[in-house]
């Protein structure tokens, strides 16, 4: 799993993970997340995520069971995220801060460190803006995530289902 994929899953799901009831809820429909990483200046990575009425999440990120800490809380008008997870033999520590109405849009930053470095990356900062585009596309189900900028998009969920299991997973 690449560093970018780990960060994308964390950011896309972060505002909605099993959170206290006072946290804002995204409106169901198709959301676009535009992300910029400090390690890739000038490049904006976009993913589209189908969010459902009953499940305002991407379920739980596939590696959430590998997390020793997953804290999401409201502080004033911001939602703060603190997480410590294992991925690819590395401890991934993330802190994020997001603001917005969350029903239609939100934006924020997430800083992540990898110990030991993962694929040569020791730390990263990502900026993200997310907004609701409208209803999910026909045939999409909640949790479907498509990478944009590639012919036909790539459904990350389907791609991961078809990948061989990694040893020890």
N, C-alpha and C positions, 0 to 999 in steps of 0.2 A: 504494500500500500504506500503510495507516495505521500510526501509531506503535504502537498497541496490538497490531496483527497482527504486526509485527516482533518485539515483545517476547514475545508469546505463542509464536510459533514458536521463538524462541531459548530460552525457558524450557522449553518442552515437550520440545525435543530435546536440550537442554544435557547432561543427565546421561548421554546415550547416544551422542553423536557419536563418530566414530572416535577412541576413547580408548584409552589404555594398558590392557593386560589386567588390571591390578590394581584397576581401578575397579569399583565395584559394578554389578550388572546388574539391571534391573527384571524382575520375573516377567511372563511374557506374560499378556495379558488386557486388560480394559477399565480404564483409569485415569481418574480425575477430577483435574483441576488446578484449584484454586481460587486466583485471583489478585486481589490488591488493589493498585491503583496509588495513589501519594500524590497524584496530580493528580485522583483521583476518590474522595474520602473517603466511606466508608460503602457503597461499591459493591463487590461481589465478582463477578468475571467467572469463569464456570466453563466448561471445555471437557472433553470426553471424548475420549480417545485410545486407539485399539486398538494394543497393542504385541504383536509377534509373537515366536515362539520364536527364529527365525533372525535377525531384525532387531530389536534393541532400540533402535529409533530411529524417527524419522518420515522415514526415509531420511535425507537431509541436508537441512536447510532450503533452500528454493529459492534463497536468495541466498548460500549458503555459498561459491560460487565467487567472490563479490564480497568475500570476507574476506581481508585481508592478515595477520590473526592469528587463530588459533583454538586456545587452549590450555586443556586440561582436565586437571587433575591432582588427586591425592589428597594431602592434608596432614593427617595424624592421622586424625580421624574425619570430616573434612569433604572435600567435593569443591569445588575452586575453578575458576572459569571466567573467562577473560580473552579478549575478542574485539574485533576492530576490523574493521568491515564498511562497505560503501557501500550506501546505500538511499535512493532518491528524491533523489539529488544531495547527500546529507548523509553525513558520516562518523559512524558509529554505534559508540561505544566502550562496552563493557559489562564489568562485573566482578560476579561472583556467588559466593556461598558457600552450600552446601547440606549438610545432614546428615540422617541417618536410616538405616534398614536398607536402603533402596533396593529391596529385593525386594517390599515391601508398602507402604512409605510413605517420604516425605522432605519436607523443608521448607527454605526458605531465602529469601534476598533477592538481588535483582539491581539494581545501579545502572547507569543508562545515560545517556550524554550524546550530543547531536546537534549537529554543527558543519558547516554552519550549522544553526540550528534547523529541525526537520522539522515541517511543519504547525503552526508556532508554538511547538513544544515544544523547549526547550533541554536539559532533563534530566528524568529520571524515576527513581523508585525503586519497585520492585514486590516485594511479598511473595507467596510462593507456598507452598501446601501441596498435596501430591499423594498419592493413595492408590489402591490397586488395589480396584476394585469387584467383580471376578469375571471370568468369561470374556467375550470380545468378543461383541457381539450377532450373531445370525444375519445373514449377508450382509456383515458388516464384514470388511475386510482390514487387515493391519498398515499403520499410517500413517494410516488414516482418522481424521479429527479433526472433532468436532462441537461447535459452539457451543451452549451450553445457555441456557435462558430464552426461547427463541423457539419458536413452534409447530413441532413436528416436528424441532427442531434444524436446524442448517445444517452440511452436510458441507463443510468448508473446502476439502478437496482437489478435490471436484467443482466447487465454486464457482469456484476458481482456473482449472480446466481450461476453463471456459466463458467466462472473461473475455477480452476482446480483448487482444492483445499491445500493450504500451506501446512507443512509439518508442524505438529504441536498445537493446531487450532481446531 
